[in-house]
């Protein structure tokens, strides 16, 4: 595990979003990282398709 430095503004957004989504700050950051990575690797997909791809990948790792 490592430490990633982010701006104070992004951290504030992360804290607020984590409260709304009822996730820990770390879980919210990990979610954004995973979804952002999938979106970059699959630019032709819509957001809904990216989420579905994440769900499918999670199922294969169960």
C-alpha positions, 0 to 999 in steps of 0.5 A, a space after each residue: 500500500 502506498 500514499 498518494 498526494 492529492 490537492 486539498 480541493 480534490 480531497 474536499 470533493 472526495 470527502 463530500 462524495 464519500 459521505 453522500 455515497 456512504 463509502 469511506 474516503 479510501 473506498 471512494 478514492 479507489 472507486 474513482 481510480 478504478 472507474 477512471 482507469 476503465 474509462 481511459 482504457 475503454 473510451 468508446 464506452 458510455 459511463 453505464 457501460 464502464 460501470 457494467 464492465 467493472 461489475 463484470 470484472 468484479 464477478 470474475 474475481 469472486 
